[in-house]
Amino acid sequence: MSTTITDIVKQADVDVSAYEVSLVDGRFTPVPGDLVTRLVDLVADGAGLAVLRGASTLLARHGRDIRDEADAALVRDYFEAIFQEFSAEVDFSLHTPVVMGYDQVASMDVDGFNKNTRFTPNSDHTESREFLTTKCVHFDAATTFIGNVYGPYTNITGGLPIVSDTRAFCRLNDVDPADLVELMPHSYNVAVKEEYTEAILADHSLALDVDLDADMVMVVLNNEVDGGLAHAGTTPRLTDPAKPGKRPLRHIELQFADGENLNNWYRHYRLPIPEVHVTVPEVDTPDHDRYHLGVGAVPAAGS
């Protein structure tokens, strides 16, 4: 087990219930400045990872319940506001290998268990399309920092977030970051090449020890291929196959209006520009199993 990824995960915990915030007109506000500073220290100035938990405790303090959909939405919006404040404090140019004209933070709510039909809420530089959430070891394209909000799950086992210290793998194995990744045929994301995945999962990855049945977490990540951390997910499945399941996710990312930023990013990593109009691969096909099937077994944090 890599001590590097173990130490990164150990120091990443942030309990949002420990920070004072008011519930005003259906919003948690204002975002505590010391909470934002903590994220900057961990993610931008530190090892590149923060795991925000304690949402259920925060809600309970205000007489709310994480299992109530409206109350869960309160926390998702609060997490997004935290990410907005974090991104306002970061000099992105220090973390990008090419100049990127980030001008907004955008988010997307999806079902992380089933097929989704909407890629981005604003369609500034991408068209709406059908897609599946990516579960292999990957990076989200051209967005230096990301926030992924998970939970609460209903009738789902698995689906735990995985973080991978690919920069340590590249350093130890003399792999150029541009040679680490490949373009996914049905996604704008880039996947770690299959030839490297087994070693990265075995020696440089951990599944986060989080309770997604009774809590909600936000994983904030330095997501850049060059110098950041990759992410993945364990395989989600229905706990009771006879009942429906929910695996709500909110993905939060930096975006830009000018599509040339996207082109420059792909060129830097020596990748072709992906086709915009794509459809999801069918279940039990090689592309589905390679990119959209979860990871089977990875050491868990705390094990």
C-alpha positions as CSV (number, residue, x, y, z in Angstrom):
1,M,0.0,0.0,0.0
2,S,1.3,3.4,-1.0
3,T,1.9,5.5,2.1
4,T,1.5,8.5,-0.2
5,I,-2.2,7.9,-0.9
6,T,-2.9,6.8,2.7
7,D,-1.5,10.0,4.1
8,I,-3.4,12.1,1.5
9,V,-6.7,10.5,2.5
10,K,-5.9,10.7,6.3
11,Q,-5.4,14.5,6.2
12,A,-8.3,15.2,3.8
13,D,-11.2,14.9,6.3
14,V,-13.3,18.1,6.8
15,D,-16.3,18.0,9.1
16,V,-18.6,20.7,7.8
17,S,-20.7,20.5,11.0
18,A,-17.8,21.9,13.0
19,Y,-18.1,25.3,11.1
20,E,-20.8,27.8,12.2
21,V,-23.3,28.6,9.5
22,S,-26.9,30.0,9.5
23,L,-30.0,28.7,7.8
24,V,-31.6,31.8,6.2
25,D,-34.5,31.7,3.6
26,G,-33.7,28.1,2.8
27,R,-30.0,28.5,2.4
28,F,-27.0,27.8,4.5
29,T,-25.1,31.1,4.5
30,P,-22.6,32.7,4.6
31,V,-19.9,30.2,3.7
32,P,-17.4,30.2,6.6
33,G,-14.1,31.8,5.6
34,D,-12.1,29.4,7.7
35,L,-13.8,26.5,5.9
36,V,-12.8,27.9,2.5
37,T,-9.2,28.5,3.8
38,R,-9.1,24.8,4.9
39,L,-10.1,23.7,1.4
40,V,-7.5,25.9,-0.2
41,D,-4.8,24.5,2.2
42,L,-5.7,20.9,1.4
43,V,-6.6,21.0,-2.3
44,A,-4.8,23.9,-4.0
45,D,-1.8,24.4,-1.7
46,G,-1.6,20.8,-0.4
47,A,-1.9,17.3,-1.6
48,G,-5.0,17.9,-3.8
49,L,-7.8,16.3,-1.8
50,A,-10.5,17.3,0.7
51,V,-13.4,15.1,1.8
52,L,-16.3,17.1,3.3
53,R,-18.6,15.1,5.5
54,G,-21.0,15.8,8.5
55,A,-23.9,17.0,6.4
56,S,-26.4,14.9,8.4
57,T,-25.2,16.3,11.7
58,L,-25.4,19.9,10.3
59,L,-28.9,19.3,9.1
60,A,-30.0,17.7,12.4
61,R,-28.8,20.8,14.3
62,H,-31.3,22.8,12.3
63,G,-34.1,20.3,12.8
64,R,-33.7,18.8,9.3
65,D,-33.2,15.3,8.0
66,I,-30.7,14.1,5.3
67,R,-33.3,11.6,4.1
68,D,-35.8,14.3,3.2
69,E,-35.2,15.3,-0.4
70,A,-35.7,19.0,0.2
71,D,-33.2,19.0,3.1
72,A,-30.7,17.0,1.1
73,A,-31.0,19.6,-1.7
74,L,-30.1,22.3,0.9
75,V,-26.8,20.6,1.6
76,R,-26.0,20.1,-2.1
77,D,-26.5,23.8,-2.7
78,Y,-24.4,24.5,0.4
79,F,-21.6,22.3,-0.9
80,E,-21.7,24.0,-4.3
81,A,-21.5,27.4,-2.6
82,I,-18.4,26.2,-0.7
83,F,-16.8,25.1,-4.0
84,Q,-17.7,28.5,-5.5
85,E,-16.0,30.3,-2.7
86,F,-13.0,28.0,-2.8
87,S,-12.6,28.5,-6.6
88,A,-12.7,32.3,-6.1
89,E,-9.6,32.0,-3.9
90,V,-7.4,29.9,-6.2
91,D,-5.0,31.1,-8.9
92,F,-5.8,28.5,-11.5
93,S,-2.7,29.4,-13.6
94,L,-0.6,27.7,-11.0
95,H,-2.3,24.4,-11.6
96,T,-2.9,24.2,-15.3
97,P,-0.3,23.2,-17.9
98,V,-2.0,25.4,-20.5
99,V,-3.7,28.7,-20.2
100,M,-7.4,28.1,-19.4
101,G,-10.0,30.8,-19.5
102,Y,-12.2,29.6,-16.7
103,D,-15.1,32.0,-16.2
104,Q,-17.7,30.1,-14.2
105,V,-18.6,27.2,-11.9
106,A,-21.3,24.9,-13.3
107,S,-23.0,21.8,-11.8
108,M,-25.0,18.9,-12.9
109,D,-27.2,16.5,-10.9
110,V,-27.3,13.0,-12.2
111,D,-28.4,9.5,-11.3
112,G,-25.1,7.7,-10.8
113,F,-26.7,4.2,-11.1
114,N,-28.7,4.6,-14.3
115,K,-28.3,6.3,-17.7
116,N,-28.5,10.1,-17.9
117,T,-29.7,12.3,-20.7
118,R,-28.2,15.7,-19.9
119,F,-24.5,16.6,-19.9
120,T,-24.4,20.2,-18.9
121,P,-27.1,22.7,-17.7
122,N,-25.8,25.6,-19.7
123,S,-24.5,24.0,-23.0
124,D,-22.0,26.8,-23.4
125,H,-19.4,24.6,-25.0
126,T,-20.9,21.1,-25.0
127,E,-24.2,19.8,-26.4
128,S,-26.7,18.0,-24.3
129,R,-26.3,14.3,-24.8
130,E,-27.0,10.8,-23.4
131,F,-24.3,9.5,-21.1
132,L,-23.3,7.1,-18.3
133,T,-21.3,8.2,-15.2
134,T,-17.7,7.2,-15.6
135,K,-16.5,4.7,-13.0
136,C,-13.1,3.6,-14.3
137,V,-9.9,5.5,-13.2
138,H,-10.2,8.8,-15.0
139,F,-9.9,12.6,-15.1
140,D,-12.7,15.0,-16.0
141,A,-11.5,16.9,-19.1
142,A,-10.2,20.5,-18.9
143,T,-11.4,21.3,-15.4
144,T,-8.5,21.7,-12.9
145,F,-10.6,21.4,-9.7
146,I,-13.8,19.4,-9.3
147,G,-16.3,18.7,-6.5
148,N,-18.3,15.5,-6.6
149,V,-21.2,15.3,-4.1
150,Y,-22.4,11.8,-3.2
151,G,-25.5,10.6,-1.3
152,P,-27.7,9.9,0.4
153,Y,-28.1,6.5,-1.4
154,T,-31.3,4.5,-1.4
155,N,-31.1,0.7,-1.8
156,I,-27.5,0.9,-3.2
157,T,-24.5,-1.1,-2.1
158,G,-21.1,0.1,-3.3
159,G,-20.6,3.2,-5.3
160,L,-17.9,4.5,-3.1
161,P,-15.6,7.2,-4.4
162,I,-12.0,6.1,-5.1
163,V,-9.0,8.5,-5.3
164,S,-5.8,7.5,-7.1
165,D,-2.4,9.2,-6.8
166,T,-1.4,8.9,-10.4
167,R,1.3,11.5,-10.1
168,A,3.2,9.2,-7.7
169,F,2.7,6.3,-10.2
170,C,4.1,8.4,-13.0
171,R,7.0,9.6,-11.0
172,L,8.0,6.1,-9.8
173,N,7.5,4.5,-13.2
174,D,8.9,7.3,-15.4
175,V,5.6,7.8,-17.2
176,D,4.8,11.1,-18.9
177,P,1.3,12.3,-17.8
178,A,0.4,12.7,-21.5
179,D,1.1,9.0,-22.0
180,L,-1.0,8.0,-19.0
181,V,-4.4,8.7,-20.5
182,E,-6.6,7.9,-23.5
183,L,-9.6,9.5,-24.9
184,M,-12.8,7.7,-23.9
185,P,-15.0,6.9,-27.0
186,H,-18.2,7.9,-25.3
187,S,-17.2,10.8,-23.0
188,Y,-15.3,14.0,-22.8
189,N,-13.4,12.5,-19.9
190,V,-10.0,10.9,-20.3
191,A,-9.3,7.4,-18.8
192,V,-6.1,6.1,-17.4
193,K,-4.9,3.5,-19.9
194,E,-5.8,0.0,-19.1
195,E,-2.2,-1.1,-19.1
196,Y,-1.5,1.1,-16.0
197,T,-4.8,0.7,-14.2
198,E,-4.1,-2.5,-12.3
199,A,-0.9,-1.2,-10.7
200,I,-2.5,2.2,-9.9
201,L,-5.5,0.5,-8.2
202,A,-3.3,-1.9,-6.3
203,D,-0.6,0.5,-5.0
204,H,-1.8,4.1,-5.4
205,S,-5.6,4.1,-4.7
206,L,-8.0,4.0,-1.8
207,A,-11.8,3.7,-1.6
208,L,-13.1,6.4,0.8
209,D,-14.6,5.2,4.0
210,V,-17.8,7.2,3.9
211,D,-21.4,6.5,4.9
212,L,-23.5,7.3,1.9
213,D,-26.7,5.8,3.3
214,A,-27.0,8.3,6.2
215,D,-24.8,11.2,5.1
216,M,-23.7,13.2,2.1
217,V,-20.1,14.0,1.2
218,M,-18.3,16.2,-1.2
219,V,-14.9,15.1,-2.6
220,V,-13.0,18.2,-3.8
221,L,-10.1,17.2,-6.0
222,N,-7.2,18.6,-7.9
223,N,-8.2,16.9,-11.1
224,E,-5.5,17.9,-13.6
225,V,-3.8,15.0,-15.3
226,D,-0.4,16.7,-14.8
227,G,0.0,17.0,-11.1
228,G,-3.4,16.1,-9.8
229,L,-5.3,13.0,-8.6
230,A,-7.5,10.6,-10.7
231,H,-10.8,9.3,-9.4
232,A,-13.0,6.3,-9.9
233,G,-15.8,4.4,-8.1
234,T,-16.6,1.0,-6.7
235,T,-19.3,-0.9,-8.5
236,P,-22.8,0.2,-7.4
237,R,-25.5,-2.4,-7.3
238,L,-29.1,-2.7,-5.9
239,T,-29.1,-4.0,-2.3
240,D,-32.5,-5.5,-2.9
241,P,-32.9,-6.3,-6.6
242,A,-36.7,-6.2,-6.3
243,K,-36.7,-2.5,-5.3
244,P,-35.7,0.7,-7.1
245,G,-32.4,2.4,-6.1
246,K,-31.2,6.0,-6.1
247,R,-27.6,7.1,-6.3
248,P,-27.8,10.9,-6.5
249,L,-24.6,12.7,-7.6
250,R,-23.8,16.3,-8.1
251,H,-20.8,17.1,-10.2
252,I,-19.3,20.6,-9.9
253,E,-16.6,21.9,-12.2
254,L,-14.9,24.9,-13.7
255,Q,-16.0,25.8,-17.2
256,F,-15.3,28.3,-19.9
257,A,-17.3,29.9,-22.8
258,D,-14.6,29.6,-25.5
259,G,-14.3,26.1,-26.9
260,E,-10.7,26.7,-28.0
261,N,-9.7,26.2,-24.3
262,L,-11.0,22.6,-24.6
263,N,-9.1,22.1,-27.9
264,N,-5.9,23.4,-26.3
265,W,-6.2,21.1,-23.4
266,Y,-6.6,18.0,-25.5
267,R,-3.7,19.0,-27.8
268,H,-1.5,19.4,-24.7
269,Y,-2.1,15.8,-23.8
270,R,-1.6,14.7,-27.5
271,L,-5.3,13.6,-27.7
272,P,-7.7,14.1,-30.6
273,I,-10.7,16.4,-30.1
274,P,-13.7,14.1,-29.2
275,E,-16.9,14.0,-31.2
276,V,-19.7,16.0,-29.6
277,H,-22.6,13.8,-30.6
278,V,-22.1,10.5,-28.8
279,T,-24.4,7.8,-27.5
280,V,-23.8,5.6,-24.5
281,P,-22.4,2.1,-25.0
282,E,-24.8,-0.8,-24.5
283,V,-24.5,-2.9,-21.3
284,D,-22.2,-5.9,-21.6
285,T,-20.2,-4.4,-24.4
286,P,-16.4,-3.8,-24.2
287,D,-16.7,0.0,-24.0
288,H,-19.3,-0.2,-21.3
289,D,-17.3,-2.6,-19.2
290,R,-14.1,-0.7,-19.7
291,Y,-15.2,2.8,-18.9
292,H,-18.6,2.7,-17.1
293,L,-18.4,-0.4,-14.9
294,G,-17.2,0.2,-11.4
295,V,-14.0,-1.0,-9.8
296,G,-14.4,-4.4,-8.1
297,A,-11.9,-4.4,-5.2
298,V,-9.7,-1.6,-3.9
299,P,-8.3,-1.2,-0.4
300,A,-10.5,1.0,1.8
301,A,-9.3,3.9,3.8
302,G,-9.0,2.8,7.4
303,S,-8.6,-0.8,6.6
